[in-house]
Amino acid sequence: MSTSHPGGGATPAMNLLVIERILRDRDGIWQQIVDERDLRSLISQMVSSSALSLALYGAVLGASYGWQQILSSLVKLPLLFLATLAICLPTLYLFNLVFGARLSMIQAVALILVSITVTAALSLAFAPVSLFFLVTAQSYEFYKLLNVSILILTAIVGLRFLVAGMRALNDRQQRLTAVAVPAAMPAQPALVPAVPAQPAPVPAQTAPAAVPAQPAQVPAVPAPVGPPGPGAAGTQVGMVPAVNGMPDRPYLPTPPALLGQPVGPAGQRPASMGLVYIWIMLFGFVGTQLAWTLRPFFGDSGSPFALFREVGGTFYADLFHTIGRLFGG
């Protein structure tokens, strides 16, 4: 069952999960973000869907310790992703403005939330696998490393959606600009082709008379339409010399779109994909360090329950330490 809406063709019914729509109708999601159509509703659906999925998966993480850790991780895991979004969003938006892109704030929020929603849904899909190893493996280090690997994998997949969405946004903006600019060009006066001069008719003579020899008529060749000189730019307007008595007419340059030149208003360029990759690295570093600050998510059976640990060390040092304890015996 589907309903239609202007500009986007068919869309899923309202009761369809937003994650299923993202996975099934990616082009429709990108087009909705490009058009900035009903983005507040879309953002609201993605926030609620991702928060619920991350809360359920957080409860699975905390199940290795007890009910206190379950409640704590249930709240802290959605907070981790949404706080990382809040910290990194201004950087993405302002960098795009500096480089002349037209990405609005609400479009940036929607694109990042698409990535987070995909990450949250995939993480929840791994929850049965995580619970299986929690019951069968009985190893705190293995369980922690397994779930960190799941979160890293799902985050990579989710960020690929961010890259795909930014590319789709750029492509559509370029096509819209290429169509809109030639249509907005002012009307140019029509070119009047040069007409070769015709010899005047010779009146009929009643008697043969000596007619002076006339030079042969040479057909007039129209002057080529082009710049007035070899050094003139293709966008300057010159004058084509008069031909056979016809008045001068202006030289009209070829539209940039026909020459393969970039079109669009100055200062409005698509977002740089290199900038997106740099922002993704920043997002990853901020997210991992924030996760370390909000720990514990798993809880250690050899330590008492604590809502937060002392700030110290780094996520990466603890990860390598966990790997060493797991494989070092």
MILOVO-960076 format. One record per residue (C-alpha): z, x, y; residue number from 1. Coordinates in pm, 1 decimal, m for minus. Example, Ala and Ser with C-alpha at 12.3 -4.5 7.8 and 13.67 -1.06 7.14 Angstrom:
// residues 2
NODE        up      east     north  lumtor
NODE     780.0    1230.0    m450.0       1
NODE     714.0    1367.0    m106.0       2
***
This chain:
// residues 329
NODE        up      east     north  lumtor
NODE       0.0       0.0       0.0       1
NODE     m88.7     135.4     340.9       2
NODE    m120.7      27.5     698.4       3
NODE    m370.1     142.6     957.0       4
NODE    m297.1     274.9    1301.0       5
NODE    m521.7     388.7    1584.0       6
NODE    m666.4     732.4    1556.8       7
NODE    m524.2     826.1    1219.6       8
NODE    m683.5     605.9     958.3       9
NODE    m454.4     489.8     678.9      10
NODE     m87.8     583.4     669.4      11
NODE     172.5     527.6     396.9      12
NODE     397.1     224.5     411.5      13
NODE     720.2     253.6     604.7      14
NODE     929.1     265.0     286.7      15
NODE     750.1     578.6     162.1      16
NODE     960.7     894.4     183.4      17
NODE     852.9    1116.2     470.5      18
NODE     840.0    1420.3     240.4      19
NODE     588.7    1242.2      19.3      20
NODE     377.7    1162.4     323.7      21
NODE     391.3    1526.4     435.0      22
NODE     275.7    1645.9      94.5      23
NODE      10.6    1376.7      41.5      24
NODE    m124.0    1328.5     394.4      25
NODE     m96.0    1666.1     567.7      26
NODE    m402.6    1607.5     783.6      27
NODE    m255.3    1279.2     902.3      28
NODE      73.4    1452.4     994.3      29
NODE    m107.6    1728.5    1186.3      30
NODE    m323.5    1471.4    1367.9      31
NODE     m15.4    1271.3    1464.2      32
NODE     146.6    1585.5    1605.7      33
NODE    m171.2    1678.2    1795.5      34
NODE    m191.1    1329.8    1946.8      35
NODE     187.7    1325.7    2013.7      36
NODE     184.1     976.0    1866.9      37
NODE     518.6     824.1    1769.2      38
NODE     671.1    1169.8    1724.8      39
NODE    1026.0    1053.4    1796.5      40
NODE    1017.4     825.9    1493.3      41
NODE     863.7    1099.2    1277.9      42
NODE    1125.5    1351.3    1392.3      43
NODE    1405.1    1104.5    1321.9      44
NODE    1276.1    1048.5     966.9      45
NODE    1244.4    1420.6     900.2      46
NODE    1594.1    1498.6    1034.6      47
NODE    1757.2    1230.1     818.9      48
NODE    1553.1    1322.8     510.0      49
NODE    1616.9    1697.6     539.1      50
NODE    1986.4    1651.2     622.2      51
NODE    2038.3    1429.1     316.3      52
NODE    1849.0    1665.1      84.4      53
NODE    2033.1    1972.5     210.3      54
NODE    2369.9    1794.4     187.4      55
NODE    2310.7    1706.4    m177.9      56
NODE    2198.7    2059.0    m258.3      57
NODE    2499.1    2196.8     m68.0      58
NODE    2724.1    1989.9    m291.0      59
NODE    2559.4    2156.2    m589.9      60
NODE    2632.2    2499.9    m440.5      61
NODE    2998.0    2415.8    m390.4      62
NODE    3033.9    2277.6    m742.5      63
NODE    3100.8    2630.2    m866.7      64
NODE    3447.4    2621.0    m703.3      65
NODE    3588.7    2269.1    m664.4      66
NODE    3587.4    1950.2    m463.3      67
NODE    3698.9    2122.0    m141.1      68
NODE    3405.0    2361.0    m154.6      69
NODE    3173.7    2072.7    m243.8      70
NODE    3267.6    1884.5      74.2      71
NODE    3248.9    2202.5     282.2      72
NODE    2904.3    2307.9     158.2      73
NODE    2778.4    1950.3     181.3      74
NODE    2829.2    1969.1     558.4      75
NODE    2754.7    2335.0     622.5      76
NODE    2412.7    2364.1     456.9      77
NODE    2240.0    2099.1     677.9      78
NODE    2425.3    2249.9     975.0      79
NODE    2283.3    2591.5     887.8      80
NODE    1919.6    2479.6     907.9      81
NODE    1955.5    2254.4    1212.3      82
NODE    2154.2    2518.4    1404.1      83
NODE    1888.9    2781.2    1323.0      84
NODE    1626.5    2540.3    1459.0      85
NODE    1826.8    2491.0    1779.7      86
NODE    1869.4    2867.9    1828.7      87
NODE    1505.3    2964.6    1765.9      88
NODE    1321.8    2666.7    1919.9      89
NODE    1337.5    2783.6    2286.0      90
NODE    1190.3    3120.5    2185.0      91
NODE     886.2    2963.3    2018.0      92
NODE     828.3    2720.2    2304.5      93
NODE     864.7    2975.2    2586.5      94
NODE     653.9    3239.3    2411.0      95
NODE     373.6    2985.1    2377.2      96
NODE     397.9    2908.8    2749.0      97
NODE     385.6    3278.8    2836.2      98
NODE      69.5    3324.5    2629.0      99
NODE     m94.8    3015.9    2780.2     100
NODE     m76.9    2779.1    2482.8     101
NODE     m44.8    2401.5    2523.8     102
NODE     222.0    2339.6    2260.2     103
NODE     472.5    2091.6    2401.7     104
NODE     841.9    2096.1    2318.8     105
NODE     826.4    1783.1    2104.9     106
NODE     526.7    1922.6    1912.6     107
NODE     719.6    2244.8    1845.6     108
NODE    1019.4    2045.8    1719.8     109
NODE     797.1    1836.1    1492.1     110
NODE     620.8    2140.3    1343.6     111
NODE     946.2    2322.3    1266.1     112
NODE    1100.7    2007.5    1118.9     113
NODE     802.3    1968.9     886.8     114
NODE     885.8    2315.8     754.6     115
NODE    1257.5    2236.7     719.4     116
NODE    1186.7    1903.4     548.7     117
NODE     963.3    2069.8     289.1     118
NODE    1227.4    2339.1     232.2     119
NODE    1504.2    2080.4     190.8     120
NODE    1307.1    1862.5     m49.4     121
NODE    1205.6    2156.0    m269.4     122
NODE    1563.2    2284.7    m273.1     123
NODE    1686.3    1945.8    m390.1     124
NODE    1419.8    1948.9    m661.6     125
NODE    1577.6    2271.9    m792.3     126
NODE    1925.7    2113.5    m805.6     127
NODE    1903.2    2019.4   m1178.3     128
NODE    1804.3    2377.7   m1261.1     129
NODE    2098.6    2509.2   m1060.6     130
NODE    2343.4    2272.9   m1231.7     131
NODE    2208.3    2370.1   m1572.6     132
NODE    2283.3    2737.6   m1515.0     133
NODE    2620.4    2650.8   m1359.1     134
NODE    2722.0    2486.7   m1687.3     135
NODE    2564.2    2736.2   m1926.3     136
NODE    2583.7    3076.5   m1755.8     137
NODE    2946.9    3074.3   m1632.4     138
NODE    2879.8    3370.2   m1402.0     139
NODE    2963.6    3353.6   m1031.6     140
NODE    2735.9    3645.2    m935.7     141
NODE    2441.7    3505.7   m1132.6     142
NODE    2492.3    3156.9    m990.0     143
NODE    2505.5    3285.8    m633.5     144
NODE    2199.9    3507.4    m676.9     145
NODE    2006.9    3222.6    m843.1     146
NODE    2068.2    2982.4    m557.5     147
NODE    1997.8    3241.5    m288.4     148
NODE    1663.3    3307.4    m460.4     149
NODE    1590.5    2932.5    m469.8     150
NODE    1662.4    2897.3     m96.9     151
NODE    1447.0    3200.2     m10.6     152
NODE    1157.4    3070.4    m222.5     153
NODE    1169.9    2719.9     m76.7     154
NODE    1202.6    2857.6     277.0     155
NODE     887.2    3066.1     227.6     156
NODE     695.8    2757.6     109.3     157
NODE     828.2    2554.9     402.6     158
NODE     729.9    2821.7     656.3     159
NODE     378.3    2824.5     511.9     160
NODE     358.2    2461.5     619.6     161
NODE     453.4    2571.9     971.1     162
NODE     167.0    2823.2     973.0     163
NODE     m77.5    2563.8     836.3     164
NODE      35.6    2311.5    1097.3     165
NODE      m6.8    2559.2    1381.9     166
NODE    m355.8    2648.0    1261.1     167
NODE    m449.6    2280.0    1237.7     168
NODE    m311.2    2222.6    1586.9     169
NODE    m516.8    2512.2    1725.3     170
NODE    m837.9    2398.0    1553.7     171
NODE    m810.5    2042.4    1681.5     172
NODE    m725.8    2150.7    2034.7     173
NODE   m1026.8    2383.5    2039.8     174
NODE   m1259.2    2106.6    1919.6     175
NODE   m1122.8    1859.7    2174.1     176
NODE   m1166.0    2113.9    2453.7     177
NODE   m1520.8    2202.2    2345.6     178
NODE   m1617.6    1832.8    2351.1     179
NODE   m1439.1    1744.1    2673.3     180
NODE   m1559.8    2029.3    2895.2     181
NODE   m1940.6    1977.1    2868.8     182
NODE   m1888.3    1602.2    2918.0     183
NODE   m1695.1    1670.3    3237.4     184
NODE   m1959.8    1902.3    3390.4     185
NODE   m2112.8    1761.8    3711.4     186
NODE   m2459.6    1619.1    3687.8     187
NODE   m2729.6    1872.6    3781.2     188
NODE   m3050.0    1783.7    3967.4     189
NODE   m3348.3    1750.2    3743.0     190
NODE   m3593.2    2040.4    3743.3     191
NODE   m3936.5    1953.1    3880.3     192
NODE   m4199.9    2138.0    3680.1     193
NODE   m4459.7    2328.8    3872.3     194
NODE   m4796.1    2149.4    3884.5     195
NODE   m5104.0    2371.3    3903.3     196
NODE   m5312.7    2318.5    4218.0     197
NODE   m5631.5    2118.7    4163.7     198
NODE   m5954.2    2215.0    4341.9     199
NODE   m6063.3    1973.9    4612.3     200
NODE   m6359.0    1749.9    4512.5     201
NODE   m6698.6    1856.2    4641.6     202
NODE   m6874.2    1574.6    4833.8     203
NODE   m7214.7    1463.8    4707.6     204
NODE   m7506.9    1630.8    4891.0     205
NODE   m7831.1    1451.8    4963.2     206
NODE   m8015.8    1775.3    4946.6     207
NODE   m7937.3    2101.9    4778.7     208
NODE   m7746.8    2322.8    5012.2     209
NODE   m7624.6    2670.8    4979.6     210
NODE   m7268.9    2659.8    4862.6     211
NODE   m7067.9    2973.4    4918.1     212
NODE   m6934.8    3129.1    4604.5     213
NODE   m6577.2    3022.1    4534.9     214
NODE   m6330.7    3243.0    4360.5     215
NODE   m6239.9    3130.0    4011.2     216
NODE   m5928.6    2915.6    3993.9     217
NODE   m5648.2    3089.4    3809.2     218
NODE   m5400.1    2845.6    3648.5     219
NODE   m5063.5    2865.3    3812.2     220
NODE   m4794.2    3002.5    3585.5     221
NODE   m4450.5    2850.9    3647.1     222
NODE   m4191.3    3103.3    3746.3     223
NODE   m3938.4    3163.8    3469.5     224
NODE   m3611.2    2986.7    3524.0     225
NODE   m3344.3    3254.0    3523.3     226
NODE   m3123.6    3465.4    3740.7     227
NODE   m3278.4    3591.5    4064.8     228
NODE   m3239.8    3950.3    3956.7     229
NODE   m3164.6    4160.2    3651.3     230
NODE   m2810.6    4230.6    3772.4     231
NODE   m2714.3    3868.4    3843.4     232
NODE   m2444.3    3705.8    3634.2     233
NODE   m2533.2    3418.7    3406.9     234
NODE   m2302.8    3187.9    3592.5     235
NODE   m2440.4    3247.8    3944.7     236
NODE   m2673.7    3002.7    4110.9     237
NODE   m2995.4    3147.4    4256.7     238
NODE   m3327.1    3010.1    4390.9     239
NODE   m3654.5    3002.0    4203.0     240
NODE   m3944.5    3103.5    4433.8     241
NODE   m4191.6    2838.7    4544.3     242
NODE   m4488.7    2790.4    4315.8     243
NODE   m4819.8    2644.4    4440.8     244
NODE   m4660.7    2507.5    4748.2     245
NODE   m4370.9    2340.4    4571.3     246
NODE   m4032.9    2384.7    4747.4     247
NODE   m3771.9    2625.3    4618.4     248
NODE   m3530.8    2478.3    4364.9     249
NODE   m3190.4    2605.1    4250.9     250
NODE   m3145.9    2810.0    3935.9     251
NODE   m2908.6    2624.6    3701.2     252
NODE   m2710.2    2839.5    3455.1     253
NODE   m2688.3    2755.9    3087.4     254
NODE   m2356.4    2583.4    3000.4     255
NODE   m2107.5    2829.0    2845.3     256
NODE   m2074.4    2612.4    2532.0     257
NODE   m2445.2    2673.7    2454.4     258
NODE   m2401.5    3048.7    2493.2     259
NODE   m2111.7    3065.4    2250.8     260
NODE   m1864.5    3146.8    2527.6     261
NODE   m1508.2    3004.4    2521.1     262
NODE   m1469.0    2677.8    2702.4     263
NODE   m1167.0    2504.7    2843.7     264
NODE    m955.5    2521.7    3154.1     265
NODE    m820.6    2861.8    3245.1     266
NODE    m469.6    2930.2    3122.2     267
NODE    m488.5    2680.0    2834.1     268
NODE    m535.8    2868.7    2508.5     269
NODE    m429.1    2793.5    2153.1     270
NODE    m104.4    2939.8    2027.5     271
NODE    m133.9    3296.2    1897.8     272
NODE     m96.5    3309.4    1520.3     273
NODE      44.7    3661.8    1547.0     274
NODE     316.3    3519.0    1767.7     275
NODE     390.7    3255.2    1503.6     276
NODE     441.1    3523.7    1237.5     277
NODE     677.2    3716.1    1466.7     278
NODE     871.7    3396.6    1531.0     279
NODE     896.9    3331.2    1155.5     280
NODE    1057.3    3674.2    1109.2     281
NODE    1301.5    3593.4    1389.0     282
NODE    1377.6    3257.1    1226.5     283
NODE    1451.1    3428.7     896.3     284
NODE    1684.0    3689.0    1046.9     285
NODE    1874.2    3431.3    1251.8     286
NODE    1903.0    3196.6     952.9     287
NODE    2034.9    3460.0     713.1     288
NODE    2289.0    3594.4     961.3     289
NODE    2404.2    3243.0    1048.5     290
NODE    2443.8    3168.7     677.0     291
NODE    2665.5    3476.1     649.1     292
NODE    2871.5    3355.6     946.8     293
NODE    2918.8    3006.6     797.4     294
NODE    3010.9    3131.9     449.5     295
NODE    3140.1    3054.1     193.5     296
NODE    2890.0    2813.2      41.9     297
NODE    2972.8    2891.7    m321.4     298
NODE    3337.7    2981.9    m325.7     299
NODE    3488.8    3257.0    m537.3     300
NODE    3715.6    3150.0    m820.3     301
NODE    3924.2    3462.4    m763.3     302
NODE    3998.5    3377.5    m399.0     303
NODE    4174.3    3080.9    m237.8     304
NODE    3965.3    2815.1     m63.8     305
NODE    3872.7    2894.0     295.0     306
NODE    3653.0    2694.9     528.8     307
NODE    3519.1    3016.6     687.6     308
NODE    3553.1    3385.3     610.6     309
NODE    3620.8    3665.5     855.3     310
NODE    3311.9    3777.2    1045.9     311
NODE    3210.2    4117.0     916.6     312
NODE    2934.7    4284.7     721.1     313
NODE    2585.9    4141.0     677.5     314
NODE    2409.4    3901.3     447.0     315
NODE    2181.9    4176.9     311.9     316
NODE    2467.6    4414.2     227.6     317
NODE    2647.2    4139.4      35.7     318
NODE    2324.7    4046.8    m145.2     319
NODE    2270.4    4403.7    m267.2     320
NODE    2638.7    4426.8    m360.8     321
NODE    2606.3    4108.4    m569.9     322
NODE    2295.8    4243.5    m744.6     323
NODE    2479.5    4567.6    m820.0     324
NODE    2779.0    4386.2    m972.1     325
NODE    2549.8    4157.9   m1177.0     326
NODE    2336.9    4432.1   m1331.4     327
NODE    2591.7    4712.1   m1315.7     328
NODE    2835.8    4538.6   m1542.0     329
***
